[in-house]
Amino acid sequence: MFLPKIKDIERRYVKMLVSLAELLYEAQKKQYAIGAFNTPSLEAIRAVIAAAEELSLPVIISHAEVHQKFVPIEIIGPIMLAAAKSAEVPVCVHLDHGRSLELIYKAMDMGFTSVMFDGSNLPYEKNIEVTCQIVKDAHHKGISVEAELGTMIESEHSTEITSSKSDINYIYTDPDLAADFVQRTGINALAASFGTVHGLYLTSPKLDFQRLSEIYKKTMVPIVMHGGSGLGEKDYHKAIVNGVRKINYYTYMARDAGETIREKLTELRGPVFYHDITSWAIDSMKQHAMKVMKIFAMKSY
């Protein structure tokens, strides 16, 4: 696994734009998790970085391939990088759930300090082959790589998960395969499936912490929790204790901002100005991000 030297960590922290490996090095050592927030708008970028600065915590801002339809990386990427470079805390700029190799390499060329290759839909050996090539190219540039093993489903399909062995083996990450995958690819972080889903939870999630613990013990790399929104504090802490070091977060933060705007517009009398709407959104997302960042940091504030 690619890990920077301590002196390089200290040197890069001055610049505040850092790699995922640098942040995860500290998270592994001190056993906490770092929030990775999707930021498909200027408001989200400002809110998340402001929250991290107020708490003096490192943070990851991400552009998800699925958000290309809202804002292309050519527009949002330079804004993310500029915000990270001027931040008062360490910030990693990450590409989330990249399936397009063109997009992954574009992110690396732009200056993103971390990329995720999602080859979970590929045959196992093909996933390894492509991941290895990305790791080789990324590490040559000092860029971290996250990859996925297992299947992260969307919340609207969450009720389809059963306790049958075939369903579990297809959806959840196999600990033995994970160990082989990490050893052969040299990735910096592993996105593992153990019961979380993308989107809003339709029912209470059933998290397989025993499986998560086995994955971590057999790989000893930082584990990434996708579908991290909407869990209780105890579940977050239990996941962190069992190896989760990066928690992807977006849906509930974005929903709260939308609900805040709805309430404000209902209460408002008189003209509505768009700049007021963006201010409400920033404040709502900042407060929400601060709340979960405190939980992920395993600290009391």
C-alpha positions in Angstrom: 0.0 0.0 0.0 1.3 3.5 -0.9 1.9 5.5 2.2 3.7 8.8 2.5 6.6 9.5 4.8 5.9 11.6 7.9 7.9 14.5 6.7 5.9 14.6 3.5 2.7 14.6 5.4 3.8 17.6 7.4 5.1 19.4 4.3 1.9 18.8 2.4 -0.4 19.8 5.3 1.0 23.3 5.0 -0.5 23.4 1.5 -3.8 21.9 2.8 -4.4 20.0 -0.4 -3.5 16.5 0.6 -3.9 12.9 -0.7 -6.3 10.3 0.7 -3.3 8.2 1.9 -2.0 11.1 4.0 -5.4 11.5 5.8 -5.9 7.8 6.2 -2.4 7.4 7.7 -3.5 9.6 10.6 -7.0 8.1 10.8 -5.5 4.6 11.1 -3.0 5.6 13.7 -5.6 7.4 15.9 -8.6 5.2 15.0 -11.2 7.7 13.8 -13.0 8.2 10.4 -12.9 11.1 8.0 -16.0 12.4 6.3 -16.0 12.3 2.5 -18.8 14.7 1.4 -20.0 14.8 -2.2 -20.0 18.5 -3.3 -21.8 18.9 -6.6 -22.3 22.7 -6.0 -20.3 25.7 -4.8 -22.7 25.9 -1.8 -21.8 22.3 -0.8 -18.1 23.0 -1.2 -18.3 26.1 1.0 -20.4 24.5 3.6 -18.3 21.4 4.1 -15.0 23.2 4.2 -16.4 25.8 6.6 -17.6 23.0 8.9 -14.2 21.3 8.8 -12.4 24.6 9.5 -14.7 25.4 12.5 -13.9 22.0 14.0 -10.3 22.0 12.9 -10.7 18.6 11.3 -9.4 17.2 8.0 -12.1 16.5 5.3 -12.6 14.9 1.9 -14.6 16.7 -0.8 -15.8 14.4 -3.6 -17.1 14.6 -7.1 -19.2 11.6 -7.9 -19.5 10.3 -11.5 -23.2 10.1 -11.1 -23.2 13.9 -10.5 -21.8 14.6 -13.9 -25.3 15.2 -15.1 -25.7 18.1 -12.6 -22.2 19.6 -13.0 -19.3 18.3 -15.1 -15.9 17.8 -13.6 -14.5 20.4 -15.9 -16.5 23.0 -14.1 -16.7 21.8 -10.5 -13.2 20.2 -10.3 -11.1 23.5 -10.5 -13.4 25.0 -7.9 -12.9 22.1 -5.5 -9.2 22.3 -6.0 -9.0 26.0 -5.4 -11.1 25.7 -2.3 -8.9 22.9 -0.9 -5.7 24.8 -1.6 -7.0 27.9 0.3 -8.5 25.9 3.2 -7.3 26.2 6.8 -7.4 22.4 7.3 -6.2 19.5 5.3 -8.5 18.7 2.4 -8.4 15.8 0.0 -10.1 16.2 -3.4 -11.5 12.9 -4.5 -13.3 11.3 -7.4 -16.1 9.1 -6.1 -17.4 5.9 -7.9 -15.5 6.4 -11.1 -16.4 3.7 -13.6 -15.3 5.6 -16.7 -11.5 5.4 -17.1 -11.6 8.6 -19.1 -13.1 10.4 -16.1 -10.7 8.9 -13.7 -7.6 9.9 -15.7 -9.2 13.3 -16.3 -9.5 13.8 -12.5 -5.9 12.8 -12.0 -4.7 15.1 -14.7 -6.7 18.0 -13.2 -4.9 17.6 -9.8 -7.4 15.4 -7.8 -5.4 13.8 -5.0 -7.5 10.7 -4.8 -9.6 8.6 -7.2 -12.0 5.7 -6.7 -12.3 3.0 -9.3 -15.6 1.2 -9.0 -15.1 -2.1 -10.8 -17.6 -4.0 -8.7 -19.7 -4.7 -11.7 -16.8 -6.4 -13.5 -15.6 -10.1 -13.2 -13.2 -10.4 -10.3 -10.0 -10.9 -12.3 -10.9 -8.0 -14.6 -11.6 -5.7 -11.6 -8.1 -6.6 -10.4 -6.5 -6.0 -13.8 -8.0 -2.5 -14.3 -7.4 -1.6 -10.6 -3.8 -2.5 -10.8 -3.2 -0.3 -13.8 -4.9 2.7 -12.2 -2.9 2.1 -9.0 0.3 2.1 -10.9 -0.5 5.3 -12.8 -1.9 7.1 -9.8 0.8 6.2 -7.3 3.4 7.4 -9.8 1.8 10.8 -9.4 1.4 10.6 -5.6 -2.4 10.1 -6.0 -4.3 7.6 -3.8 -6.6 5.0 -5.0 -9.8 3.5 -3.5 -11.5 0.5 -5.1 -14.6 -1.5 -4.4 -15.4 -5.1 -3.8 -19.0 -6.2 -3.3 -22.1 -4.5 -4.5 -23.5 -1.2 -3.2 -27.2 -1.1 -4.1 -29.6 1.9 -4.1 -32.0 2.4 -1.3 -35.1 1.7 -3.5 -33.9 -1.8 -3.9 -32.9 -2.3 -0.2 -36.0 -4.4 0.6 -34.7 -7.0 -1.9 -31.9 -8.0 0.3 -32.7 -11.3 2.1 -30.8 -13.4 4.5 -30.2 -16.1 1.8 -26.6 -17.2 1.4 -26.7 -16.5 -2.4 -27.9 -12.9 -1.9 -25.4 -12.2 0.9 -22.5 -13.5 -1.1 -23.4 -11.5 -4.2 -24.0 -8.2 -2.4 -21.7 -8.3 0.6 -17.9 -8.2 0.4 -16.2 -11.6 1.0 -13.4 -11.2 3.5 -11.1 -13.7 1.9 -11.5 -12.2 -1.6 -10.9 -8.8 0.0 -7.6 -9.9 1.4 -6.5 -11.3 -2.0 -7.8 -8.1 -3.8 -5.9 -5.7 -1.6 -2.7 -7.7 -1.7 -2.7 -8.0 -5.5 -3.8 -4.4 -6.3 -2.0 -2.3 -3.6 -4.9 0.1 -3.2 -5.0 2.7 -0.4 -8.6 2.0 0.7 -11.2 -0.6 0.2 -14.9 0.2 -0.2 -16.6 -2.7 1.4 -20.3 -3.7 1.3 -21.7 -4.8 4.7 -25.2 -3.6 4.7 -25.3 0.1 4.0 -27.1 1.5 0.9 -27.0 4.6 -1.3 -29.8 7.1 -0.8 -32.5 7.3 1.9 -33.1 4.3 4.1 -36.5 2.8 3.5 -36.1 0.5 6.5 -33.7 0.2 9.3 -30.3 -1.0 8.0 -29.0 -4.4 9.0 -25.2 -4.0 9.3 -23.0 -7.0 9.4 -20.3 -5.8 11.8 -18.8 -9.3 12.1 -18.2 -9.4 8.4 -16.7 -5.8 8.5 -14.4 -6.9 11.3 -13.2 -9.9 9.3 -12.6 -7.8 6.2 -10.5 -5.3 8.2 -8.5 -7.9 10.0 -7.7 -9.8 6.8 -6.8 -6.7 4.8 -5.5 -4.2 7.3 -6.2 -1.3 5.0 -8.6 1.5 5.7 -12.2 0.5 5.0 -14.6 2.9 3.3 -18.3 3.0 4.2 -20.4 4.0 1.2 -24.0 4.9 1.8 -22.9 6.5 5.1 -25.8 8.9 5.5 -28.7 8.2 7.9 -27.1 5.8 10.5 -27.2 6.3 14.2 -24.2 7.4 16.2 -23.7 4.0 17.8 -23.6 2.3 14.3 -21.0 4.9 13.1 -18.8 4.3 16.2 -19.1 0.5 15.9 -18.1 0.7 12.2 -15.1 2.8 13.1 -14.0 0.5 15.8 -14.1 -2.3 13.2 -11.9 -0.6 10.6 -13.9 2.1 8.8 -11.7 5.2 8.2 -13.6 7.0 5.5 -17.4 7.6 5.5 -19.1 8.8 2.4 -21.9 11.2 3.1 -24.3 13.3 1.1 -28.0 12.4 0.8 -29.2 13.4 4.3 -27.2 16.6 4.2 -28.6 17.6 0.8 -32.1 16.7 2.0 -31.9 18.8 5.1 -30.8 21.8 3.0 -33.8 21.3 0.7 -36.2 21.1 3.6 -34.6 24.2 5.2 -35.2 26.1 1.9 -38.8 24.8 1.8 -39.5 26.0 5.3 -37.9 29.4 4.7 -39.9 30.0 1.5 -43.1 29.0 3.3 -42.4 31.5 6.1 -41.1 34.3 3.9 -43.3 37.3 3.1 -42.2 39.5 0.2 -39.8 39.0 -2.6 -37.5 36.0 -2.8 -33.9 36.5 -3.8 -31.8 33.6 -5.1 -28.7 34.7 -3.0 -30.8 34.2 0.1 -31.6 30.6 -1.0 -27.9 29.8 -1.4 -27.1 31.3 2.0 -29.8 29.1 3.7 -28.4 26.1 1.9 -24.8 26.8 3.0 -25.7 27.3 6.6 -27.9 24.2 6.7 -25.3 21.9 5.1 -22.6 23.4 7.3 -24.5 22.6 10.5 -25.3 19.1 9.3 -21.8 18.4 8.2 -20.4 19.6 11.6 -22.8 17.3 13.4 -21.6 14.1 11.6 -17.9 15.2 11.5 -18.0 15.2 15.3 -19.3 11.7 15.3 -16.8 10.5 12.8 -13.9 12.0 14.8 -14.9 10.0 17.8 -14.5 13.2 20.0 -16.6 15.2 22.3 -17.1 18.9 21.4 
